[in-house]
Amino acid sequence: MVGLGAPSDQTPRRTERDLVHEAAAAELRLGLDQKFEQGGVEEAVLRALIYVRRPDGGFDERGYRMLKNIREMRKSNERLSLLRFRQMLNEQLQLVVQDEERAITALPKLLQADESETTALDALHQLAGATGRLNAESERRLARVEKLFGAPPAKSRKANG
Amino acid sequence: LGAGGLGGAGLVANFESLNPANTYWTKPYNVYSKVDSETERFLEFETWWGNPVLLNAGEMQWIADNLFVGNKLSTGEIRTSDGVRIDLRNIKSPIVCFCSWGDDITPPQQALDWILDLYDDVSEIVANGQTIIYSLHHSIGHLGIFVSGKVAAKEHREFVSCMEMIEATPPGLYEAVISDVGDETANRELVDGKYLFRLEPRTLDDIRAFGVNSPEDDKRCAAVARLSEINLGLYRTFAAPWIRASVTEPTAEAMRGLAPKPFALRDLLRPKSIHVDDQADGGAGSREPQAGQRRQSAARHGEGSLDPDHGRARELGPDSRQHDRGLLSHDLRITAFAGDGRSRRA
């Protein structure tokens, strides 16, 4: 009577696709490809941290506070802004998600020409241990990363909580 | 009928009728059982709750058409008056979504369904650079999520204290899990307050598991939306001019005064009832806490034996409404009769 014909087989309720969005996402993926070998010690620590903590999945406020404490200890002109940190964290996460092996084997390149490897390793230990004991898989991953950071395996490491 | 305005009293009354056990028993009983400590909180809440804002009729109609019935926001079908299409995927800041299993207006499967309207997979959320965090409370009601003191002390506080961490959280879908801090918690000094705020990555299947609408359900909702549009059209053409001509601002005001809830409360707060105050003041001094056993038995009687009966009424409430909608739209003939509003716009 007032309707416009019987209900057709319509596609399920869904927002229409937006090609601009999809193009931007594709561009992001392409750009990522060049970033595996880029970055310095901060990128290296974050990438290693993501790799070590990934089997566990979640994260909590303790890790974040630890991160802030480490930031406070640095010289004020070396501190990262929140925005830059967010970008960096996201970028490193995408790299690890896209190709875990490639991201990790590239770690030594990021650490090259940097004097502060031991500080970096300390920071990594503190961060990885912030939420308590690591599970077996994370322990294995931590040991692997330590080698890449050039530390004597499992010597300086002490359970950080 | 409101001469261009909509008093919220009808909405309030409707909301209360969804859970009669709480309205007629649990709430008054709670005040009665803790009369010395609850007075202020109760009056504060009831004053706020019993004084609905006068809404603009056009505004309310728009909300009902586009959000409640049409549910158009999450599918990007809403355009602003200057023609910009609203797409929730454009939100760049993290989105925090509070929901609760005790919410009988917007239970979690409804509160989170918009994510499924926007994305098919978490990787799409990540590619779009959006951070979505949801929090599930197990019992608090629809309004309690925002106004309850208990929720403010735990959930709101944790979210506020961890806002910076949320800002820094990489894109994806997470559930915020807030747990008690115990002695065995490692690095306690890093935890702010009594609770530990943790973000767990989730997938869209976790949301689907809550039991969201099937395509058939969507079809039924579309039929109801179409019927509602037709009704509105008929009303505007045939009934509205007569009603508009017969209602003036004073009659509208008088009718709002007759609405059930504000009427009762206004009466209660009137100076006339001051003699009640006198009696209450007299009583306050001589009141003694009940002996433990008696209070327990009263509580058992109050909360245990009467509430379930009302509770049954509550279970009937929303279900029977859903049932109406089911009946109305289950019959395919009705769906065909109502046509498909969306294909017209396509």
Interface residues (C-beta under 8 A of the other chain):
Chain A: M1 V2 G3 L4 G5 A6 P7 S8 Q10 P12 R13 R14 T15 E16 D18 H21 A25 L28 R29 G57 G58 F59 D60 E61 R62 Y64 R65 M66 L82 F85 R86 L89 N90 L93 Q94 V97 G129 A130 T131 G132 R133 N160 G161
Chain B: S74 T75 G76 D87 L88 R89 D117 L118 E124 V126 A127 N128 G129 S161 C162 E164 M165 E167 A168 T169 P170 P171 Y174 V177 T185 A186 N187 L190 V191 D192 L196 F197 R198 L199 E200 P201 N213 P215 D218 K219 A222 A223 R226 I230 T335 A336 F337 A338 G339 D340 R342 S343 R344
